[in-house]
C-alpha cells in the first residue's frame, strides 16, 4: 500500500493564564494508506477536531504545533511549508469537511460559487469551466436538481444538502486525503446513511484516503478499515475495525461500547462512563483515564505507552502488562 499520510508525536499547545502551556493534543501518531479509511473516535473534548485542524496548519491562534511534531504528506513535510506552498496543499492534497455546514458555508455566496472558488484556486480554468465542474460535483454527491441547487444560497438548502455541498467543496480540487470531521452531525438517521454512502462511494471511485472523525461508534462498523480511539489528547487504543469491535481492550473503549444501545441480542442495561472528559488544563497525571476507570490500580499513577495486545492491536493501558490481563486478552483473541 502507498502511504499518503504519516503523523508522528503530534502535539498542539495553547498558553495558560499562569504562563505555562497546556496540550489538548499530546503525542498523537497516525498513518493513512491510499484508499484506506481510518476512524478517529472519542467523546467531545478529546482533541479529535484539533488534530484534524493541525493536519492543515489551521490551529487557531494563540495555539501552535509544538516542536518535535511530524506531519508528512507523502514526501512533503507539511510543518516546513509556508505561504503559497502551504496554500497549495489545502484542498488540493487534503480536503476537509468541517463539522457544521451552516456556519462553514458563506451565507452570501451561492453553492456553485463556493465550489467553483476551490476549483479556480487550484486549476487554471475559466469561470464557465469551473461552474461546469461544480455542477458535475453536485451530481456526484447526489444532490437532486443540481442545476437549480447550483444557484441556491445555503439558507435555501436542507441540512443534508448543505452537507453534500460541503463534500463537493472538499472534493473540488481532487485531494489525496479527505478529512471528514463529524460529517453526519445534526442529520437524521436516513440522511446520515446517505452521506456515509456518498463518502464511501467517492473513496472507492477516486482511491482517496479518508480520515473519519466521529463520536458515534455506530457509523464506524462497515465504514472504516482501522479505528483509533482518542481520550484526553492521546490515542488510547488502535486496531483493525473487526478486531476492535470483537475485542475492545482499553477500559475507555469498553465503556464506549457499553454505552451504545443495541437492537439485536438479549436486553441489557446501558452503562455510561462515569464523569466527563476533563479540560485540557486539568489532564490527570499518569493514566489520563484513571479518575473515570473502573479498573484503575496502583500502577495507573504512572503514564503508560501504547503497548501491543495482539497483531496490529495496541492500547495505552498498564493492564496490557498485567499477567492476568494478558491471559484474558490472549483467550479473547483466540
ChimeraX attribute file (.defattr): number of C-alpha atoms within 10 A of each C-alpha:
attribute: neighborCount
match mode: 1-to-1
recipient: residues
	/A:1	8
	/A:2	10
	/A:3	16
	/A:4	21
	/A:5	22
	/A:6	17
	/A:7	17
	/A:8	16
	/A:9	18
	/A:10	23
	/A:11	24
	/A:12	25
	/A:13	19
	/A:14	21
	/A:15	15
	/A:16	11
	/A:17	7
	/A:18	6
	/A:19	8
	/A:20	10
	/A:21	14
	/A:22	19
	/A:23	24
	/A:24	24
	/A:25	27
	/A:26	21
	/A:27	18
	/A:28	20
	/A:29	17
	/A:30	17
	/A:31	15
	/A:32	21
	/A:33	19
	/A:34	18
	/A:35	21
	/A:36	23
	/A:37	24
	/A:38	27
	/A:39	26
	/A:40	26
	/A:41	26
	/A:42	26
	/A:43	17
	/A:44	14
	/A:45	18
	/A:46	24
	/A:47	23
	/A:48	27
	/A:49	21
	/A:50	17
	/A:51	24
	/A:52	21
	/A:53	16
	/A:54	21
	/A:55	22
	/A:56	21
	/A:57	19
	/A:58	15
	/A:59	19
	/A:60	11
	/A:61	8
	/A:62	8
	/A:63	17
	/A:64	17
	/A:65	21
	/A:66	17
	/A:67	11
	/A:68	10
	/A:69	17
	/A:70	21
	/A:71	23
	/A:72	18
	/A:73	21
	/A:74	15
	/A:75	10
	/A:76	13
	/A:77	12
	/A:78	19
	/A:79	18
	/A:80	11
	/A:81	14
	/A:82	11
	/A:83	7
	/A:84	8
	/A:85	11
	/A:86	14
	/A:87	15
	/A:88	15
	/A:89	20
	/A:90	20
	/A:91	24
	/A:92	21
	/A:93	18
	/A:94	24
	/A:95	25
	/A:96	23
	/A:97	23
	/A:98	22
	/A:99	20
	/A:100	18
	/A:101	21
	/A:102	17
	/A:103	10
	/A:104	14
	/A:105	21
	/A:106	15
	/A:107	13
	/A:108	11
	/A:109	13
	/A:110	19
	/A:111	27
	/A:112	27
	/A:113	20
	/A:114	21
	/A:115	27
	/A:116	27
	/A:117	17
	/A:118	21
	/A:119	26
	/A:120	17
	/A:121	15
	/A:122	17
	/A:123	11
	/A:124	10
	/A:125	14
	/A:126	12
	/A:127	14
	/A:128	10
	/A:129	14
	/A:130	22
	/A:131	20
	/A:132	15
	/A:133	18
	/A:134	28
	/A:135	22
	/A:136	16
	/A:137	23
	/A:138	25
	/A:139	15
	/A:140	16
	/A:141	24
	/A:142	17
	/A:143	19
	/A:144	11
	/A:145	10
	/A:146	19
	/A:147	16
	/A:148	11
	/A:149	20
	/A:150	21
	/A:151	14
	/A:152	16
	/A:153	19
	/A:154	23
	/A:155	14
	/A:156	14
	/A:157	15
	/A:158	12
	/A:159	20
	/A:160	20
	/A:161	21
	/A:162	22
	/A:163	28
	/A:164	25
	/A:165	29
	/A:166	27
	/A:167	27
	/A:168	29
	/A:169	27
	/A:170	25
	/A:171	28
	/A:172	26
	/A:173	24
	/A:174	19
	/A:175	21
	/A:176	24
	/A:177	29
	/A:178	24
	/A:179	25
	/A:180	24
	/A:181	21
	/A:182	19
	/A:183	24
	/A:184	23
	/A:185	16
	/A:186	13
	/A:187	15
	/A:188	11
	/A:189	10
	/A:190	9
	/A:191	16
	/A:192	18
	/A:193	13
	/A:194	16
	/A:195	22
	/A:196	17
	/A:197	14
	/A:198	16
	/A:199	21
	/A:200	17
	/A:201	14
	/A:202	15
	/A:203	20
	/A:204	12
	/A:205	10
	/A:206	14
	/A:207	16
	/A:208	24
	/A:209	24
	/A:210	27
	/A:211	24
	/A:212	25
	/A:213	24
	/A:214	24
	/A:215	20
	/A:216	15
	/A:217	16
	/A:218	13
	/A:219	16
	/A:220	23
	/A:221	15
	/A:222	10
	/A:223	17
	/A:224	20
	/A:225	17
	/A:226	23
	/A:227	27
	/A:228	24
	/A:229	24
	/A:230	24
	/A:231	24
	/A:232	27
	/A:233	25
	/A:234	25
	/A:235	27
	/A:236	28
	/A:237	27
	/A:238	29
	/A:239	24
	/A:240	17
	/A:241	21
	/A:242	15
	/A:243	18
	/A:244	22
	/A:245	17
	/A:246	11
	/A:247	17
	/A:248	23
	/A:249	26
	/A:250	25
	/A:251	23
	/A:252	23
	/A:253	22
	/A:254	15
	/A:255	19
	/A:256	21
	/A:257	19
	/A:258	16
	/A:259	13
	/A:260	13
	/A:261	13
	/A:262	13
	/A:263	6
	/A:264	6
	/A:265	6
	/A:266	6
	/A:267	9
	/A:268	9
	/A:269	8
	/A:270	13
	/A:271	13
	/A:272	12
	/A:273	18
	/A:274	11
	/A:275	9
	/A:276	11
	/A:277	20
	/A:278	16
	/A:279	13
	/A:280	19
	/A:281	14
	/A:282	12
	/A:283	17
	/A:284	16
	/A:285	13
	/A:286	13
	/A:287	22
	/A:288	25
	/A:289	23
	/A:290	21
	/A:291	16
	/A:292	16
	/A:293	18
	/A:294	13
	/A:295	10
	/A:296	17
	/A:297	11
	/A:298	7
	/A:299	14
	/A:300	20
	/A:301	15
	/A:302	14
	/A:303	15
	/A:304	19
	/A:305	14
	/A:306	17
	/A:307	17
	/A:308	17
	/A:309	22
	/A:310	16
	/A:311	10
	/A:312	11
	/A:313	20
	/A:314	22
	/A:315	26
	/A:316	24
	/A:317	28
	/A:318	22
	/A:319	23
	/A:320	21
	/A:321	13
	/A:322	11
	/A:323	10
	/A:324	11
	/A:325	15
	/A:326	15
	/A:327	12
	/A:328	13
	/A:329	18
	/A:330	12
	/A:331	9
	/A:332	12
	/A:333	13
	/A:334	7
